[in-house]
Structures are given as structure tokens and as C-alpha cells.
Amino acid sequence: MATTFRTHLTGPAKWAEKTPTAPAFKVPQWSEAGEFGGWKPVSYAQYWGDIEKYARYVYDEFTRQGLKERDTVGIWTSGANYVDIVHIWAVARAGFVPLLISIRIQHLGALDLLLKGGEAKGLLYNTAVAKPELDVVSIPAVDIKTLDAAVGEKPLPEVWFPSNEDEIVMKYHSSGSSSGIPKVIPMTARWVDFLLDKLVDALGSDPNKQENTSANGSAVHLAGAMTIIASHYQGQCIVICKEISSSHEELKALIEDHGLTRIVLFSTFLAKFIIQARSDPELLKLLKSLNRIIHGGVPLDEKYAKEARDQGIKLRDIFGSTEIGVAMISGDEGPNEAYLRPIAGTKYKFVPVNDASTESQNGASAPKLLEVIITAESGDCPHPSYRNKETGDFHTGDLVEEVAPGYYLSRGRNDDWMKMQNAALCDTQSIEGNALEVAGKDLIGAAVCIGLKRPSPVLVVEPLADGDVPSTLTQDVFERIKPFHERMYAHERIDDAKYIIVAPKGSLPKTPKGNVQRKPVEKTFEKQLDELFGQTNP
């Protein structure tokens, strides 16, 4: 018998047979009047039955319109509720390759580009959240059914599991945070199979009992899907929260009444809980009772992370991306619990990007920055189209600093570090973050650090308020950031208000995530920088 690879269908199919009555989900219930009615458990048998029911619907609709098994079907919906999740898994159960498209993609031209880039032959969408003007999409488009819709006993192929490591199981797309244009990322059988092993290490489940884990946002985004895939591969239960950012009251109900043992959330939401727990002993007790709080998206500010650890809250930071899934985690017991380590079984290289010995001040060396490179031998090396053509490795662009043997501290991305005139690297992310922290509430609405190959960084800001810009804005911002910059290395320091430029409100180009794009801003202000430094940038 040929070897087959595991997929995201492996867990639900297995546990529907092995523990059919165990809950796979706890789903929030709402009355027709919009009143919340608590959480209802959905067993593995019911979940798998729902997947197969809607797989019949999907298979029938698309095959009648000419699609074949292993054709790609785009899925354009919120992905945050049970019905959407069932349909996402149903597309795979029907034998198609799901291409998950964020509902944040609202421009129909962008939708069409993603469908063409992903070679989609059909589109499954939800009229409740998707725009109805689908005439621009020149492929069969089918609406998502409600849970109680009649489907009938339509034919359904056998469950497909890949036998070749290069076969495509699913496709996601990037956020477009680097280029501004989302790119389709195919996931191979080898990649998905290894992801299951990585997720077991990442979640750290208790093998002696069924864990109840909160859903992490939308399943059309890989971070949200991984939480579901990991939990169901291990026979655990996913609790779908009423909102992405749970309230104190909801968290209390889920822990005390529904056995929530682990939450997965974005670091920004976790920071709010930690701040609130300072004056709320009950919330602090709830957070401490959880087996694990898993966070990611962006690094949690170290002051909040330390505060939580000191209070006995068990944290785990997840480091990864859509291209590689989860790659590194923190939370090991012992002195290195705050630092990241590679997931067991991965094969990464950590390659220096700067010469720390040449970047020193007052006898102190700058951190030695290392780029995380996923080798071709590692099971999570992404699709060949994303690899280095010469080595076959994948260059993540993510930078870390080794703080103990085998343990690392995230230091942003390579495009967060700007090479200065003296070839030293400038931490632009820290400069921008500080400016927004100290001046973002009343003075500025956006900030970006530029000055590639210049003697000093320059901060470009947008005013927060509408109307005329106060003549004192640059000086006011400078006074706020001055204490931070006094501690910076000389090549990273803004030591005069003349190195702060005010751009018109709303004029700075941004990515779909809302981050200001540094390179276009650098180009826009190139002449002004030349005049400021009395030079022509090489």
C-alpha cells in the first residue's frame, strides 16, 4: 500500500470514529432576536457528518459546472463561525484544493487577481459578508449554505489523502505587508504533514484529558486555521468565542462553565488583559488558572510578558508566518522560558546579517543579528516557488538574536533594520514604536523611520488632528522621543527636531495591515533628505 500523508482532515475523520461523542466544538448560540444563549457542544460525529453533508453539496455544484477533483476552489468568507469552518473543510473533503481568501479583500479586482494567481476554477462565497457584484469573476461561484439547509444524498468521492509529497493540499495568501500585494502560497503534502507534528509541540496539550482551546480569529487566515487543525488532530475541543477579543465576562464564563483550559490570541489583545488584571484580582486568577496562553502575530512587549510571568501566568509565544507555519516557540520551563527555540524536528540556519564588532558604543557591542533560514531539508520549507533558486532554502527575512545556546529573541524583520552611512544597522521598528507610544495619543497618527545610507535616521510623521498643523509639532514630538534616543547608539539617534518631517495626514502609503511602507516614503522624501544632509544619497 502506498504511503499517504496526513492532512487537516486526518484528525476529524479519526476522532469521529474513535470518540464520536466527544465535543469537537463549543459554538455560541443566538436567538432570532439576537440574544445570546450560551455555548452548544458539537460532537466529532456531528462535525464530520456536517463536513460530509456540505462536501456533497460542494462536489455536486462544482462538478456539474465542469470542475474536476483536485481543481482549486476559492473560499471567500469570514471563516470565524462554525458554518464557515464546516464549508472550508468540506471543500477539501469534496476532493478540491481550498484557496482561502480573507474577507478583508473587498476590492473585486484584488479578488480576481488572487483567484487567477491561485488557478482557481470555482469560488465558494458567503452572501452575508461578501459583495454580490460577482459578475467580474469569470468562474463558477456558489453560495455557502445555512446549517439547516437540505442537501440530499448526493455522490461523494472517497476521502483524499496525498501519496506524493509535492501534491498541493491547500492554498493561503500572504497579507501583502511587504510588497502591498497579497501572494498565493501553496501548501504541499510534505509541508502540511510536518505542520501537524510541529503543532503538537507548539500547543503542548495534556495527553490525559481533553483540552478546550479558544479559536484564534478566522480560519481563512493560517494562524486561525492552525489552532483548529492542531486541536482536532489531537482530539481536543475548539471553543468559538462571541468576539475575536473576548471580554472579562466571556472569559470567566468559558473557564468556569465550559472548561476552557487554553486561549490562543493576538499579543495586542493579551496586553490589554495583562493591564486590566493589575486592578482586577478575579481576572488575574482566571488567567493564572489556564494551562497555557498562546500568543502571536506581533511580539508581546517584554514589560507585559515579564509582568505576566512574574504573576504566574503561563505564556507561550508563537513565531512564524504563512509561508512556514509555526517555526519557533517560547515557554520552556527554566531560565530560558522567555526566549524562542526552534520547533522539534526543524532544520534551520541562523546566518549573521551584520558585524556586531563594528557597531559599538562606549564599549558595548550592538546585538549580533541572525536571519532565520529554513533549509531545503526541513519539512516546513515552503513551496519551491518561494525558495532561493540556488540553494533551495527559504530566506524568511526574520531576524533574531541568540541570547543563550539554542534560544533566541525576535528582533523584527530585515526590512525593519536600515543600513546607515557607516554600514551599521538602525532599528527602525523601535524608533517608530517609541514615537507612537509617547506621541500617538495626542500628536501623531502614523510614523515611519527613513534615512537609508544617511548619517542619521529621519522620522516622518502624520499629524493626528485634522486641519492646520501646529508650527511646534516637530519640536513637541522631539521632546517626547528625546529620552529614548539618548539611550540609542549614535548611528540610530535622532538628536535634533530637524530630523523630524511632517507629512500631510493620510498621505503616507500603507499596506493592507495598516503599516507604513518605508521604501516609497524614502523615495518621496529623497530630495528633502539630500538637502537636510547636504549630500546625494549613494
C-alpha positions in Angstrom: 0.0 0.0 0.0 1.4 3.4 -1.0 2.4 5.8 1.8 -0.1 8.6 2.3 0.4 12.0 4.0 -1.7 13.4 6.8 -3.8 16.5 6.2 -6.2 18.7 8.1 -8.9 16.1 7.5 -6.9 13.4 9.4 -8.0 14.5 12.9 -11.7 15.0 12.4 -12.1 11.7 10.5 -10.1 9.8 13.1 -11.9 11.1 16.2 -15.4 10.9 14.6 -14.8 7.1 14.6 -12.7 6.8 17.8 -14.5 9.2 20.2 -17.7 10.2 18.3 -19.5 11.8 21.3 -16.5 13.9 22.4 -17.0 17.6 21.7 -15.1 19.0 18.7 -16.5 22.5 19.1 -18.5 24.6 21.5 -20.4 27.0 19.4 -22.1 30.3 20.6 -25.9 30.3 20.1 -28.1 33.2 19.3 -31.8 33.7 19.2 -33.7 35.2 16.3 -33.9 38.4 18.4 -30.1 38.4 18.7 -30.0 37.3 22.3 -27.0 35.2 23.4 -28.0 31.7 24.6 -24.7 30.2 25.7 -22.4 27.6 24.0 -23.6 24.4 22.5 -21.3 21.4 22.1 -20.9 19.8 18.7 -19.6 16.3 18.8 -16.9 14.9 16.5 -19.5 12.6 14.9 -21.8 15.6 14.1 -18.9 17.8 12.9 -17.6 15.1 10.5 -21.2 14.5 9.4 -21.7 18.2 8.7 -18.4 18.2 6.7 -19.6 15.3 4.6 -23.0 16.8 4.1 -21.7 20.0 2.7 -19.0 18.2 0.8 -21.8 16.5 -1.1 -23.3 19.9 -1.9 -20.0 21.5 -2.9 -19.0 18.5 -5.0 -22.3 18.4 -6.8 -22.5 22.1 -7.5 -19.0 22.4 -8.9 -18.7 19.1 -10.8 -22.0 20.0 -12.6 -20.2 23.1 -13.7 -17.2 21.3 -15.1 -14.8 21.2 -12.2 -12.7 18.0 -11.6 -11.2 16.6 -8.4 -8.0 18.4 -7.3 -9.1 21.6 -9.0 -8.7 24.7 -6.8 -11.8 26.3 -5.3 -11.5 29.8 -3.8 -13.3 30.3 -0.5 -14.3 33.9 0.3 -16.0 34.3 3.7 -15.3 35.4 7.2 -14.2 32.0 8.5 -15.0 32.9 12.1 -18.1 30.8 12.7 -19.0 27.1 12.7 -20.8 27.2 9.3 -17.9 28.8 7.5 -15.4 26.3 9.1 -17.5 23.4 8.0 -17.6 24.6 4.4 -13.9 25.2 4.4 -13.2 21.6 5.4 -16.0 20.4 3.1 -14.2 21.8 0.1 -11.2 19.6 0.9 -13.4 16.6 1.7 -15.1 17.0 -1.7 -11.6 16.4 -3.3 -10.9 20.0 -4.2 -7.9 22.2 -3.2 -9.2 25.1 -1.0 -7.8 28.6 -1.7 -8.6 30.7 1.4 -9.3 34.3 0.7 -9.6 36.9 3.5 -12.9 38.8 3.7 -10.7 41.9 4.1 -10.1 41.6 0.4 -13.1 43.7 -0.6 -11.9 45.1 -3.9 -13.2 42.8 -6.6 -10.2 43.4 -8.8 -7.9 42.1 -6.0 -10.2 39.1 -5.5 -10.0 38.3 -9.2 -6.1 38.6 -9.1 -6.0 36.1 -6.2 -8.3 33.7 -7.9 -6.2 33.8 -11.1 -2.9 33.6 -9.1 -4.2 30.6 -7.3 -5.5 29.0 -10.5 -9.0 28.7 -9.0 -11.7 27.1 -11.1 -14.5 27.9 -8.8 -15.5 30.2 -5.9 -17.5 29.4 -2.7 -18.6 32.6 -1.0 -21.0 33.9 1.7 -23.5 36.5 0.5 -23.9 37.6 4.2 -20.4 39.1 4.1 -19.2 39.1 0.5 -20.2 41.7 -2.1 -22.9 40.5 -4.5 -21.3 42.0 -7.7 -19.6 38.8 -8.7 -20.0 39.3 -12.5 -16.3 40.3 -12.6 -15.4 36.8 -11.5 -15.4 34.6 -14.6 -15.6 31.3 -12.9 -18.5 29.3 -11.3 -19.5 31.0 -8.0 -21.5 29.0 -5.4 -23.1 30.4 -2.2 -22.4 28.9 1.3 -25.5 27.1 2.6 -27.0 27.6 6.1 -26.5 24.7 8.6 -30.1 23.5 8.3 -30.3 23.6 4.5 -31.4 20.4 2.8 -28.6 18.8 0.7 -29.8 15.3 -0.1 -27.8 12.1 -0.7 -25.6 13.3 -3.5 -22.5 11.4 -4.5 -19.2 12.0 -2.7 -15.7 10.6 -3.6 -13.5 8.8 -1.1 -11.5 10.9 1.4 -8.4 12.1 -0.5 -5.0 11.8 1.2 -1.9 12.6 -0.9 0.6 10.0 -1.8 3.2 12.4 -3.3 4.9 14.9 -1.1 4.7 17.6 -3.7 0.9 17.4 -4.2 -0.9 20.6 -3.1 -3.3 20.2 -0.2 -4.4 23.8 0.4 -3.5 27.4 -0.5 -3.4 30.5 1.6 -2.3 34.0 0.7 0.1 36.4 2.4 -1.0 39.7 4.0 0.9 41.8 1.5 2.7 43.5 4.3 6.0 43.5 2.5 5.0 44.2 -1.1 1.5 45.6 -0.6 0.2 42.8 -2.9 -1.1 39.5 -1.3 0.6 36.4 -2.9 -0.9 32.9 -3.1 1.1 30.4 -1.1 0.5 26.7 -2.0 0.9 24.2 0.9 2.4 20.8 -0.2 1.6 17.4 1.3 5.1 17.3 2.9 4.6 20.8 4.4 1.1 20.0 5.9 2.1 16.6 7.2 5.1 18.2 9.1 2.9 21.0 10.3 0.8 18.5 12.3 4.0 17.4 14.1 5.0 21.0 14.8 1.6 21.9 16.2 1.8 19.1 18.7 5.0 20.6 20.1 3.6 24.1 19.9 0.3 23.6 21.7 1.7 21.4 24.4 -1.5 19.5 25.1 -2.2 17.5 28.2 -2.4 13.9 26.8 -4.5 12.7 29.8 -7.6 14.9 29.2 -9.4 16.8 26.5 -8.3 20.4 26.4 -10.7 23.2 25.5 -8.9 25.8 23.4 -10.3 29.2 22.2 -10.5 29.7 18.5 -8.0 32.3 17.2 -9.8 34.5 14.8 -10.7 33.4 11.3 -9.9 30.0 9.6 -9.3 31.8 6.3 -6.1 33.0 7.9 -3.4 30.4 8.6 -3.0 31.4 12.3 -6.7 30.8 12.9 -6.7 27.5 10.9 -3.6 26.2 12.7 -5.4 26.4 16.1 -8.3 24.3 14.8 -6.0 21.9 12.9 -3.8 21.3 15.9 -6.7 20.8 18.4 -8.6 18.4 16.2 -5.5 16.4 15.2 -5.2 15.7 19.0 -8.9 15.1 19.6 -9.3 18.4 21.5 -12.2 20.8 21.5 -12.3 24.3 20.0 -14.4 27.0 21.7 -15.6 29.6 19.3 -15.8 32.9 21.2 -18.5 35.5 20.7 -15.9 38.1 19.6 -12.3 37.8 18.5 -11.3 39.8 21.6 -13.1 38.2 24.5 -14.3 40.2 27.4 -13.5 39.5 31.0 -17.1 38.3 31.5 -16.9 35.9 28.5 -13.5 34.6 29.6 -15.0 33.9 33.1 -18.0 32.0 31.7 -15.8 29.9 29.4 -13.4 28.9 32.1 -15.8 28.3 34.9 -18.8 26.9 33.0 -17.3 25.4 29.8 -13.9 24.2 30.9 -11.7 26.5 28.8 -8.1 25.4 29.6 -6.1 27.3 26.9 -6.5 30.5 25.0 -4.9 31.5 21.7 -4.9 35.2 20.8 -3.1 38.0 19.3 -0.5 39.7 21.5 -2.2 43.1 21.3 -5.3 41.5 23.0 -3.2 39.8 25.6 -1.6 43.0 26.6 -5.0 44.5 27.3 -5.8 41.6 29.6 -2.5 41.9 31.5 -3.1 45.7 32.0 -6.7 45.1 33.2 -5.5 42.3 35.6 -3.4 44.8 37.5 -6.6 46.2 39.1 -8.8 43.1 38.7 -7.8 40.2 41.0 -10.6 38.0 39.6 -9.2 38.3 36.1 -5.7 37.7 37.3 -6.9 34.5 38.9 -8.6 33.4 35.7 -5.5 34.0 33.6 -3.4 32.0 36.1 -5.8 29.1 36.0 -5.2 28.4 32.3 -2.8 25.7 31.3 -1.3 28.0 28.7 -1.9 31.3 27.0 -0.6 31.2 23.4 0.0 34.5 21.7 1.5 35.7 18.4 1.0 38.0 15.5 3.5 40.5 16.8 5.9 40.2 19.8 4.3 41.0 23.1 6.1 43.9 24.7 8.7 42.5 27.1 7.4 44.6 30.0 4.0 42.9 29.7 5.5 39.5 29.2 7.7 39.8 32.3 4.8 41.1 34.4 2.6 38.1 33.3 5.4 35.6 34.0 6.1 37.2 37.4 2.4 36.8 38.3 2.5 33.1 37.4 0.7 33.3 34.1 1.9 30.6 31.7 2.7 32.2 28.4 3.8 30.7 25.0 4.9 33.0 22.2 4.4 31.6 18.7 6.8 32.8 16.0 6.0 32.0 12.3 4.5 33.1 9.1 2.1 32.0 6.4 5.0 30.6 4.4 6.3 28.4 7.1 3.6 28.0 9.7 4.7 27.9 13.3 8.5 27.8 13.5 9.7 28.7 17.0 8.1 28.8 20.4 8.8 30.1 23.9 7.6 28.8 27.2 10.1 26.1 28.1 10.5 25.6 31.8 13.6 27.0 33.3 15.7 30.1 32.8 15.1 30.4 29.1 11.3 30.4 29.3 11.0 33.9 27.8 13.1 33.0 24.7 12.2 31.3 21.4 13.5 27.9 20.4 13.0 26.1 17.0 10.2 23.6 16.9 11.4 20.0 17.4 12.4 18.3 14.1 13.0 21.6 12.1 16.3 22.2 10.3 17.1 25.9 10.3 20.2 28.0 9.7 20.9 31.3 11.6 23.0 33.5 9.4 24.6 36.7 10.6 23.5 39.9 8.7 25.7 42.4 10.5 29.1 42.6 12.0 28.4 43.4 15.7 32.0 44.1 16.4 31.9 47.2 14.1 28.8 48.5 15.8 29.7 49.5 19.3 29.5 52.5 21.5 31.0 53.2 24.9 32.5 49.7 24.8 29.1 48.0 24.3 28.6 45.8 21.2 25.5 46.0 19.2 23.4 42.8 19.0 24.5 40.2 16.5 21.5 39.8 14.2 20.8 36.5 12.6 18.4 35.8 9.7 16.3 32.7 10.2 16.7 30.5 7.1 14.5 27.4 6.5 16.7 24.8 4.8 15.5 22.7 1.9 15.9 19.6 4.2 13.4 21.0 6.7 9.9 19.7 6.4 8.4 23.2 6.6 10.5 24.6 3.7 7.7 26.2 1.6 6.7 25.6 -2.0 9.7 25.7 -4.4 8.4 29.0 -5.9 9.3 30.7 -2.6 12.7 29.2 -2.2 16.1 30.6 -3.2 16.8 29.4 -6.7 20.5 28.5 -6.0 20.3 26.9 -2.5 16.7 25.7 -2.4 16.4 27.3 1.1 13.8 29.8 2.2 15.0 33.1 3.5 12.4 34.3 5.9 13.6 37.9 6.3 13.0 37.4 10.1 15.9 38.4 12.4 16.7 37.1 15.8 19.5 37.4 18.4 20.9 34.4 20.2 20.7 35.0 23.9 21.6 31.5 25.1 22.7 28.4 23.2 19.7 27.4 21.1 17.4 30.2 22.4 16.6 33.4 20.6 15.0 36.8 20.9 12.9 38.1 18.0 14.5 41.3 16.5 11.9 42.1 13.8 12.4 41.7 10.0 15.3 42.6 7.9 13.3 45.4 6.4 12.8 46.8 9.9 16.6 47.3 10.0 18.0 50.1 7.9 21.7 50.2 6.8 23.2 53.6 7.7 26.0 55.6 6.1 28.6 53.8 8.3 27.2 50.4 7.3 25.7 49.9 10.8 22.1 48.8 11.2 19.4 51.0 12.6 16.4 49.5 14.4 13.6 51.4 12.7 10.8 49.4 14.3 11.9 50.5 17.8 12.1 54.2 16.7 8.6 54.1 15.2 7.2 52.2 18.1 8.6 54.7 20.6 7.2 57.7 18.7 3.7 56.2 18.6 3.9 55.2 22.2 4.8 58.7 23.5 3.1 60.9 21.0 0.4 58.7 19.4 -2.4 59.6 21.7 -2.4 63.4 21.0 0.1 64.4 18.4 0.7 61.9 15.6 -1.3 59.3 13.8 1.4 57.5 11.9 5.2 57.3 11.9 7.9 55.8 9.7 11.7 55.9 10.0 13.7 56.6 6.9 17.3 57.6 6.0 18.9 54.7 4.2 22.6 55.1 4.0 22.4 58.6 5.7 24.3 59.8 8.7 21.2 59.8 10.9 17.7 58.4 10.8 14.8 60.7 10.0 11.3 60.3 11.4 8.3 61.1 9.1 5.1 61.6 11.0 1.4 62.3 10.1 -0.4 64.7 12.5 -3.2 63.1 14.5 -5.7 66.0 14.2 -7.3 67.4 11.1 -6.8 71.0 10.0 -3.7 73.2 10.3 -0.5 71.6 11.6 0.9 73.4 14.6 4.3 75.0 14.0 5.6 73.4 17.1 4.7 69.8 16.2 8.2 68.7 15.2 9.7 70.2 18.4 6.9 68.7 20.5 7.4 65.2 19.1 11.2 65.6 19.5 10.8 66.4 23.2 8.7 63.3 23.7 11.2 60.9 21.9 14.4 62.5 23.3 14.8 60.3 26.4 14.5 57.2 24.3 17.0 58.4 21.7 19.6 59.4 24.3 19.9 55.7 25.0 20.3 54.7 21.4 23.5 54.0 19.5 24.9 57.1 17.8 24.0 56.0 14.3 20.4 55.3 15.4 19.9 58.5 17.3 17.6 61.4 16.3 19.2 64.3 18.2 17.5 67.3 16.7 14.0 68.3 15.7 15.2 69.0 12.2 15.3 65.2 11.7 11.5 65.0 12.1 9.4 65.7 8.9 5.7 66.2 9.0 3.7 64.7 6.1 0.0 65.6 5.3 -2.5 63.5 7.2 -3.4 60.3 5.3 -0.6 60.8 2.7 1.8 58.0 3.8 1.4 54.8 1.7 0.2 51.8 3.8 0.0 48.0 3.4 -3.3 46.1 3.9 -2.3 45.7 7.6 -2.0 49.4 8.0 1.8 49.5 8.2 3.5 52.5 6.5 5.6 51.4 3.6 9.2 52.6 4.1 10.6 52.4 0.6 8.0 54.6 -1.1 8.3 57.2 1.7 12.1 57.1 1.3 11.7 57.8 -2.4 9.1 60.6 -1.9 11.4 62.5 0.5 14.7 61.7 -1.2 15.3 65.3 -2.3 14.4 66.7 1.1 16.9 64.2 2.7 19.6 65.3 0.3 19.1 68.9 1.3 18.9 68.0 5.0 22.2 66.2 5.0 23.9 68.3 2.2 24.6 65.2 0.1 23.3 63.0 -2.6 22.4 59.5 -1.4 24.6 56.9 -3.0 
